Amino acid sequence: MSIPFIDLKTQHRRVAAEVERGIQAVLASGAFINGPDVARLEERLAGYCGTRHAVGCASGTDALMMALMALKVGPGDAVFCPPFTFMATAEVVALLGATPVFVDVDPATCNMDPARLDLAVRAVRADDPALHPLPAHAGALTPKAVIPVDLFGLLADYAAILPVAAAHGLFVIEDAAQAFGATSELSGVARRAGSFGQIACTSFFPAKPLGCYGDGGMCFTDDPELLELLRSIRVHGQGADKYQNVRLGITGRLDTMQAAVLLAKFEIFEDEVRLRQDVAARYAKLLGPIPGLTLPVVPGGNVSVHAQYCIQAESTAHRQELLDRLTRAQVPSSIYYPVPLHLQPAFANLGYGPGAMPVSEALAARIFSIPMHPYLTAEVQQEIAAALAG
Ligand SMILES: Cc1ncc(COP(=O)(O)O)c(C=O)c1O
Protein backbone atom coordinates (compact mmCIF):
# COMPACT_ATOMS: atom_id res chain seq x y z
CA MET A 1 0.00 0.00 0.00
CA SER A 2 1.38 3.41 -0.91
CA ILE A 3 2.24 5.84 1.88
CA PRO A 4 0.26 9.11 1.70
CA PHE A 5 2.05 12.41 2.38
CA ILE A 6 -1.07 13.64 4.23
CA ASP A 7 -3.77 11.04 4.90
CA LEU A 8 -7.09 12.81 4.37
CA LYS A 9 -8.89 9.55 3.55
CA THR A 10 -8.35 7.96 6.98
CA GLN A 11 -9.39 11.22 8.59
CA HIS A 12 -12.54 11.36 6.47
CA ARG A 13 -13.58 7.84 7.49
CA ARG A 14 -13.50 9.07 11.11
CA VAL A 15 -15.78 12.06 10.49
CA ALA A 16 -17.81 10.89 7.47
CA ALA A 17 -21.17 10.44 9.24
CA GLU A 18 -20.99 13.85 10.95
CA VAL A 19 -19.80 15.63 7.76
CA GLU A 20 -22.62 14.07 5.73
CA ARG A 21 -25.19 15.03 8.36
CA GLY A 22 -23.90 18.63 8.31
CA ILE A 23 -23.90 18.86 4.50
CA GLN A 24 -27.39 17.34 4.24
CA ALA A 25 -28.66 19.97 6.70
CA VAL A 26 -27.18 22.76 4.54
CA LEU A 27 -28.70 21.22 1.39
CA ALA A 28 -32.09 21.03 3.09
CA SER A 29 -31.87 24.64 4.32
CA GLY A 30 -30.83 26.15 0.98
CA ALA A 31 -28.73 28.70 2.94
CA PHE A 32 -25.54 28.15 0.94
CA ILE A 33 -24.14 31.59 1.67
CA ASN A 34 -24.01 32.97 5.24
CA GLY A 35 -26.05 30.09 6.66
CA PRO A 36 -26.15 29.62 10.44
CA ASP A 37 -23.18 27.22 10.39
CA VAL A 38 -20.86 30.09 9.45
CA ALA A 39 -21.73 32.09 12.58
CA ARG A 40 -21.64 28.90 14.67
CA LEU A 41 -18.13 28.11 13.41
CA GLU A 42 -16.94 31.68 13.96
CA GLU A 43 -18.14 31.59 17.55
CA ARG A 44 -16.63 28.18 18.23
CA LEU A 45 -13.21 28.91 16.74
CA ALA A 46 -12.94 32.38 18.33
CA GLY A 47 -13.65 30.68 21.67
CA TYR A 48 -11.00 28.06 20.95
CA CYS A 49 -8.35 30.65 19.99
CA GLY A 50 -9.27 32.94 22.88
CA THR A 51 -10.30 35.95 20.79
CA ARG A 52 -13.56 37.92 20.99
CA HIS A 53 -14.42 37.69 17.29
CA ALA A 54 -13.84 35.65 14.15
CA VAL A 55 -14.78 36.32 10.52
CA GLY A 56 -14.98 33.32 8.20
CA CYS A 57 -13.71 33.91 4.69
CA ALA A 58 -13.01 32.22 1.38
CA SER A 59 -9.31 31.34 1.88
CA GLY A 60 -6.23 32.08 3.95
CA THR A 61 -5.13 34.46 1.22
CA ASP A 62 -8.40 36.40 1.44
CA ALA A 63 -8.04 36.49 5.23
CA LEU A 64 -4.64 38.20 4.86
CA MET A 65 -5.97 40.52 2.16
CA MET A 66 -8.98 41.52 4.30
CA ALA A 67 -6.72 42.10 7.33
CA LEU A 68 -4.44 44.44 5.36
CA MET A 69 -7.45 46.27 3.89
CA ALA A 70 -9.04 46.67 7.34
CA LEU A 71 -5.78 48.19 8.61
CA LYS A 72 -5.75 50.49 5.54
CA VAL A 73 -2.41 49.24 4.20
CA GLY A 74 -1.70 50.58 0.73
CA PRO A 75 0.78 52.34 -1.57
CA GLY A 76 3.75 53.85 0.28
CA ASP A 77 3.52 51.39 3.18
CA ALA A 78 6.27 48.94 4.11
CA VAL A 79 5.02 45.57 5.39
CA PHE A 80 7.68 43.36 6.95
CA CYS A 81 7.41 39.65 6.02
CA PRO A 82 9.69 36.63 6.16
CA PRO A 83 10.94 35.47 2.73
CA PHE A 84 10.82 31.82 3.79
CA THR A 85 7.05 31.24 3.53
CA PHE A 86 4.25 30.52 1.07
CA MET A 87 3.73 33.11 -1.68
CA ALA A 88 0.42 34.39 -0.26
CA THR A 89 2.05 36.09 2.77
CA ALA A 90 3.80 38.73 0.66
CA GLU A 91 1.60 38.51 -2.45
CA VAL A 92 -1.35 40.25 -0.77
CA VAL A 93 0.93 43.10 0.37
CA ALA A 94 2.03 43.77 -3.22
CA LEU A 95 -1.51 43.32 -4.61
CA LEU A 96 -2.63 46.22 -2.42
CA GLY A 97 0.19 48.41 -3.74
CA ALA A 98 2.22 48.25 -0.51
CA THR A 99 5.83 46.99 -0.48
CA PRO A 100 6.98 43.77 1.17
CA VAL A 101 10.23 44.31 3.09
CA PHE A 102 11.75 40.90 3.71
CA VAL A 103 13.21 39.98 7.10
CA ASP A 104 15.31 36.83 7.25
CA VAL A 105 14.42 33.91 9.52
CA ASP A 106 16.02 32.06 12.41
CA PRO A 107 17.90 28.99 11.12
CA ALA A 108 16.58 26.68 13.87
CA THR A 109 12.87 27.58 13.96
CA CYS A 110 12.57 28.87 10.34
CA ASN A 111 10.45 31.74 11.74
CA MET A 112 11.09 35.50 11.49
CA ASP A 113 14.18 36.66 13.39
CA PRO A 114 12.96 39.43 15.76
CA ALA A 115 16.39 41.12 15.98
CA ARG A 116 16.47 41.45 12.20
CA LEU A 117 12.94 42.91 12.24
CA ASP A 118 14.16 45.76 14.44
CA LEU A 119 17.10 46.36 12.09
CA ALA A 120 14.89 46.24 8.99
CA VAL A 121 12.49 48.88 10.37
CA ARG A 122 15.41 51.13 11.32
CA ALA A 123 16.93 50.62 7.86
CA VAL A 124 13.67 51.71 6.14
CA ARG A 125 13.38 54.80 8.35
CA ALA A 126 17.03 55.74 7.68
CA ASP A 127 16.89 54.60 4.02
CA ASP A 128 20.13 52.75 4.81
CA PRO A 129 20.57 49.32 3.18
CA ALA A 130 23.88 48.97 5.07
CA LEU A 131 21.78 48.37 8.20
CA HIS A 132 19.61 45.68 6.57
CA PRO A 133 18.94 44.68 2.93
CA LEU A 134 16.06 46.75 1.55
CA PRO A 135 13.85 46.71 -1.54
CA ALA A 136 14.24 49.40 -4.21
CA HIS A 137 12.97 52.87 -3.22
CA ALA A 138 12.65 51.89 0.45
CA GLY A 139 13.38 55.41 1.59
CA ALA A 140 9.97 56.55 0.35
CA LEU A 141 8.17 53.95 2.48
CA THR A 142 6.45 54.27 5.85
CA PRO A 143 6.80 51.21 8.13
CA LYS A 144 3.18 50.12 8.69
CA ALA A 145 2.80 46.44 9.62
CA VAL A 146 4.56 43.14 10.17
CA ILE A 147 3.25 39.71 9.17
CA PRO A 148 4.99 37.09 11.29
CA VAL A 149 4.32 33.59 9.89
CA ASP A 150 3.86 30.56 12.16
CA LEU A 151 5.75 28.29 9.79
CA PHE A 152 5.27 24.52 9.64
CA GLY A 153 2.98 24.62 12.70
CA LEU A 154 5.26 26.47 15.14
CA LEU A 155 4.27 29.91 16.44
CA ALA A 156 6.62 32.79 15.61
CA ASP A 157 8.56 34.30 18.53
CA TYR A 158 5.82 36.74 19.60
CA ALA A 159 7.45 37.39 23.01
CA ALA A 160 10.23 39.12 21.08
CA ILE A 161 8.31 40.36 18.00
CA LEU A 162 5.42 42.14 19.78
CA PRO A 163 7.69 44.57 21.72
CA VAL A 164 9.65 45.41 18.52
CA ALA A 165 6.38 46.05 16.66
CA ALA A 166 5.05 48.18 19.53
CA ALA A 167 8.27 50.20 19.73
CA HIS A 168 8.00 51.04 16.01
CA GLY A 169 4.20 51.52 15.95
CA LEU A 170 3.64 48.60 13.55
CA PHE A 171 0.39 46.67 13.25
CA VAL A 172 0.88 42.92 13.69
CA ILE A 173 -1.00 40.50 11.43
CA GLU A 174 -0.41 36.89 12.46
CA ASP A 175 -0.22 34.48 9.50
CA ALA A 176 -1.39 31.34 11.30
CA ALA A 177 -2.30 29.48 8.08
CA GLN A 178 -0.06 26.55 9.08
CA ALA A 179 -0.44 26.68 12.83
CA PHE A 180 -4.12 26.50 13.87
CA GLY A 181 -4.11 24.59 17.18
CA ALA A 182 -0.50 25.47 18.13
CA THR A 183 0.20 27.17 21.47
CA SER A 184 2.96 29.32 22.89
CA GLU A 185 3.51 30.78 26.34
CA LEU A 186 3.48 34.55 26.51
CA SER A 187 4.31 35.98 29.96
CA GLY A 188 3.73 32.51 31.41
CA VAL A 189 0.25 32.13 29.86
CA ALA A 190 -0.35 29.60 27.04
CA ARG A 191 -1.89 31.33 24.00
CA ARG A 192 -3.23 29.74 20.87
CA ALA A 193 -2.39 30.49 17.26
CA GLY A 194 -4.96 32.97 16.00
CA SER A 195 -4.71 35.18 19.08
CA PHE A 196 -1.62 37.28 18.24
CA GLY A 197 -1.62 40.75 16.73
CA GLN A 198 -4.43 43.16 15.85
CA ILE A 199 -5.72 40.55 13.37
CA ALA A 200 -4.72 36.90 12.96
CA CYS A 201 -5.44 34.91 9.82
CA THR A 202 -5.70 31.20 9.15
CA SER A 203 -6.37 28.87 6.23
CA PHE A 204 -8.64 25.83 6.02
CA PHE A 205 -7.04 24.48 2.82
CA PRO A 206 -7.54 20.68 2.99
CA ALA A 207 -3.89 19.92 3.87
CA LYS A 208 -3.81 22.38 6.79
CA PRO A 209 -4.02 21.17 10.42
CA LEU A 210 -7.75 22.05 10.39
CA GLY A 211 -8.80 21.71 6.77
CA CYS A 212 -12.14 21.85 4.97
CA TYR A 213 -13.13 20.17 1.69
CA GLY A 214 -12.24 23.07 -0.59
CA ASP A 215 -10.95 26.55 0.19
CA GLY A 216 -11.65 28.44 3.38
CA GLY A 217 -10.06 30.78 5.90
CA MET A 218 -10.72 32.97 8.92
CA CYS A 219 -9.68 36.25 10.55
CA PHE A 220 -9.59 36.64 14.33
CA THR A 221 -9.61 39.90 16.30
CA ASP A 222 -10.53 41.35 19.69
CA ASP A 223 -11.30 44.77 18.23
CA PRO A 224 -15.02 45.49 17.51
CA GLU A 225 -14.15 48.19 14.94
CA LEU A 226 -11.88 45.85 13.02
CA LEU A 227 -14.62 43.20 13.22
CA GLU A 228 -17.08 45.54 11.49
CA LEU A 229 -14.49 46.49 8.85
CA LEU A 230 -13.62 42.82 8.14
CA ARG A 231 -17.32 41.92 7.81
CA SER A 232 -17.88 44.83 5.41
CA ILE A 233 -14.75 44.15 3.31
CA ARG A 234 -15.76 40.46 3.07
CA VAL A 235 -18.84 41.50 1.05
CA HIS A 236 -17.76 44.27 -1.34
CA GLY A 237 -17.47 46.90 1.37
CA GLN A 238 -21.14 46.77 2.18
CA GLY A 239 -22.64 49.33 4.56
CA ALA A 240 -25.83 49.24 6.57
CA ASP A 241 -27.67 47.45 3.76
CA LYS A 242 -26.69 45.08 0.99
CA TYR A 243 -26.69 47.61 -1.85
CA GLN A 244 -24.83 50.35 -0.04
CA ASN A 245 -21.07 50.11 -0.60
CA VAL A 246 -19.13 52.35 1.75
CA ARG A 247 -15.63 51.11 0.81
CA LEU A 248 -13.97 48.70 -1.59
CA GLY A 249 -14.11 45.04 -0.64
CA ILE A 250 -13.97 41.55 -2.11
CA THR A 251 -16.11 38.41 -2.48
CA GLY A 252 -14.51 36.89 0.56
CA ARG A 253 -17.29 34.78 2.12
CA LEU A 254 -16.87 31.27 3.55
CA ASP A 255 -19.38 28.81 2.01
CA THR A 256 -21.90 27.38 4.50
CA MET A 257 -21.06 23.88 3.22
CA GLN A 258 -17.39 24.33 4.19
CA ALA A 259 -18.44 25.69 7.59
CA ALA A 260 -20.51 22.52 8.12
CA VAL A 261 -17.49 20.35 7.22
CA LEU A 262 -15.28 22.33 9.61
CA LEU A 263 -17.78 22.05 12.48
CA ALA A 264 -17.75 18.26 12.04
CA LYS A 265 -13.96 18.06 11.78
CA PHE A 266 -13.43 20.39 14.73
CA GLU A 267 -14.99 17.71 16.98
CA ILE A 268 -11.87 15.54 16.56
CA PHE A 269 -9.36 18.36 16.17
CA GLU A 270 -7.95 18.41 19.70
CA ASP A 271 -7.43 14.67 19.53
CA GLU A 272 -5.63 15.12 16.20
CA VAL A 273 -3.34 17.77 17.71
CA ARG A 274 -2.43 15.21 20.42
CA LEU A 275 -1.83 12.51 17.80
CA ARG A 276 0.47 14.90 15.90
CA GLN A 277 2.57 15.22 19.09
CA ASP A 278 2.93 11.42 19.26
CA VAL A 279 3.94 11.21 15.59
CA ALA A 280 6.52 14.01 15.98
CA ALA A 281 7.96 12.39 19.13
CA ARG A 282 8.33 9.05 17.30
CA TYR A 283 10.08 10.78 14.37
CA ALA A 284 12.48 12.51 16.80
CA LYS A 285 13.39 9.14 18.34
CA LEU A 286 13.76 7.32 15.01
CA LEU A 287 15.56 10.05 13.06
CA GLY A 288 17.67 11.58 15.87
CA PRO A 289 20.42 8.95 15.58
CA ILE A 290 20.77 9.32 11.77
CA PRO A 291 23.87 11.46 11.15
CA GLY A 292 23.56 14.69 9.15
CA LEU A 293 19.84 15.36 9.75
CA THR A 294 18.72 18.52 11.54
CA LEU A 295 15.22 17.88 12.89
CA PRO A 296 12.50 20.49 13.61
CA VAL A 297 13.06 22.50 16.78
CA VAL A 298 10.18 23.26 19.16
CA PRO A 299 11.39 25.84 21.74
CA GLY A 300 10.25 25.36 25.37
CA GLY A 301 6.75 26.67 26.11
CA ASN A 302 5.51 25.81 22.59
CA VAL A 303 3.26 23.12 21.17
CA SER A 304 3.71 22.80 17.40
CA VAL A 305 0.97 21.24 15.27
CA HIS A 306 3.67 20.07 12.82
CA ALA A 307 1.73 21.02 9.71
CA GLN A 308 4.84 19.79 7.88
CA TYR A 309 7.73 17.72 9.20
CA CYS A 310 10.74 19.51 7.70
CA ILE A 311 14.29 18.21 7.99
CA GLN A 312 17.49 20.04 7.05
CA ALA A 313 20.11 17.99 5.18
CA GLU A 314 23.80 18.94 5.24
CA SER A 315 23.87 20.25 1.66
CA THR A 316 21.86 20.27 -1.57
CA ALA A 317 23.71 17.13 -2.72
CA HIS A 318 22.99 15.37 0.59
CA ARG A 319 19.30 16.36 0.28
CA GLN A 320 19.17 14.90 -3.22
CA GLU A 321 20.69 11.66 -1.94
CA LEU A 322 18.05 11.47 0.82
CA LEU A 323 15.19 12.31 -1.60
CA ASP A 324 16.43 9.57 -3.97
CA ARG A 325 16.42 7.06 -1.11
CA LEU A 326 12.84 8.04 -0.23
CA THR A 327 11.75 7.72 -3.87
CA ARG A 328 13.32 4.25 -4.13
CA ALA A 329 11.39 3.21 -0.99
CA GLN A 330 8.19 4.77 -2.44
CA VAL A 331 7.96 7.32 0.35
CA PRO A 332 6.53 10.67 -0.85
CA SER A 333 8.47 13.83 -0.04
CA SER A 334 8.27 17.51 -0.82
CA ILE A 335 10.33 20.70 -0.52
CA TYR A 336 8.91 23.66 1.42
CA TYR A 337 10.23 26.00 0.06
CA PRO A 338 12.70 25.60 -2.82
CA VAL A 339 12.88 29.34 -3.65
CA PRO A 340 12.55 32.07 -0.99
CA LEU A 341 10.18 34.87 -1.94
CA HIS A 342 12.83 37.58 -2.39
CA LEU A 343 14.23 35.51 -5.29
CA GLN A 344 10.88 34.74 -6.94
CA PRO A 345 10.46 36.32 -10.39
CA ALA A 346 7.17 37.86 -9.21
CA PHE A 347 9.17 40.02 -6.78
CA ALA A 348 12.06 40.85 -9.13
CA ASN A 349 10.92 44.51 -9.13
CA LEU A 350 11.93 44.75 -5.46
CA GLY A 351 15.54 44.35 -6.56
CA TYR A 352 16.73 41.82 -3.99
CA GLY A 353 19.49 39.55 -5.26
CA PRO A 354 21.02 36.25 -4.15
CA GLY A 355 22.78 36.63 -0.80
CA ALA A 356 20.28 39.21 0.55
CA MET A 357 18.59 36.69 2.88
CA PRO A 358 21.33 34.11 3.58
CA VAL A 359 19.44 32.01 6.16
CA SER A 360 16.37 31.56 3.96
CA GLU A 361 18.58 30.78 0.97
CA ALA A 362 20.52 28.14 2.94
CA LEU A 363 17.24 26.59 4.17
CA ALA A 364 15.82 26.52 0.63
CA ALA A 365 18.93 24.66 -0.51
CA ARG A 366 18.82 21.97 2.19
CA ILE A 367 15.31 21.48 3.55
CA PHE A 368 12.82 18.73 2.68
CA SER A 369 9.60 17.32 4.15
CA ILE A 370 8.46 13.77 4.86
CA PRO A 371 4.90 12.47 5.44
CA MET A 372 3.20 14.06 8.44
CA HIS A 373 -0.39 13.63 9.64
CA PRO A 374 -2.17 12.41 12.77
CA TYR A 375 -2.75 8.88 11.44
CA LEU A 376 0.87 7.95 10.67
CA THR A 377 1.61 4.59 12.35
CA ALA A 378 4.82 3.61 14.15
CA GLU A 379 5.39 0.90 11.50
CA VAL A 380 5.22 3.33 8.59
CA GLN A 381 7.46 5.78 10.44
CA GLN A 382 10.00 2.98 10.92
CA GLU A 383 9.89 2.33 7.15
CA ILE A 384 10.49 6.04 6.46
CA ALA A 385 13.39 6.17 8.94
CA ALA A 386 14.92 3.04 7.43
CA ALA A 387 14.74 4.62 3.95
CA LEU A 388 16.47 7.80 5.22
CA ALA A 389 19.15 5.80 7.05
CA GLY A 390 19.99 4.21 3.66
C1 LIG B 1 1.91 30.60 5.40
C2 LIG B 1 0.69 30.64 4.53
N1 LIG B 1 0.02 31.79 4.38
C3 LIG B 1 -1.08 31.89 3.62
C4 LIG B 1 -1.58 30.79 2.94
C5 LIG B 1 -2.76 30.97 2.06
O1 LIG B 1 -3.83 30.15 2.39
P1 LIG B 1 -4.89 29.69 1.26
O2 LIG B 1 -4.22 28.63 0.44
O3 LIG B 1 -6.03 29.16 2.06
O4 LIG B 1 -5.25 30.88 0.47
C6 LIG B 1 -0.93 29.56 3.07
C7 LIG B 1 -1.44 28.38 2.35
O5 LIG B 1 -0.77 27.51 1.94
C8 LIG B 1 0.23 29.47 3.87
O6 LIG B 1 0.90 28.33 4.01
The ligand as an ORCA input file, in Angstrom:
! r2SCAN-3c Opt
* xyz 0 1
  C       1.906     30.600      5.399
  C       0.690     30.637      4.530
  N       0.025     31.795      4.380
  C      -1.083     31.890      3.619
  C      -1.580     30.790      2.942
  C      -2.758     30.971      2.059
  O      -3.833     30.153      2.391
  P      -4.894     29.692      1.258
  O      -4.222     28.631      0.442
  O      -6.035     29.161      2.064
  O      -5.248     30.880      0.473
  C      -0.930     29.563      3.071
  C      -1.444     28.384      2.347
  O      -0.769     27.505      1.938
  C       0.230     29.473      3.873
  O       0.902     28.326      4.012
*
